[in-house]
Amino acid sequence: MKSLFRKSSPTAVWIHHKPVLQQDYYECSRCHREYSREYPVCPGCSAEISGTQSIPDYIDDMEMIEEILGK
């Protein structure tokens, strides 16, 4: 007998990283694999993507640059 209820797929969000000295990339919040663009379903873990969250990585990058330059 078939179940009347469908199993729900796992869900995740894209974490949009914006580093200063590198190209932007997207990280799956479920499997933490990184991709150069967004997909509707994560290619790594098959989670359905429900949105995007931005992470401004430039703060960490600027601290590193200041440390190198001695400021």
HELIX and SHEET records of a PDB file:
HELIX    1   1 TYR A   58  LEU A   69  1                                  12    
SHEET    1   A 4 GLU A  34  TYR A  35  0                                        
SHEET    2   A 4 TYR A  25  CYS A  28 -1                                        
SHEET    3   A 4 THR A  11  HIS A  17 -1                                        
SHEET    4   A 4 GLU A  48  ILE A  55  1                                        
END                                                                             
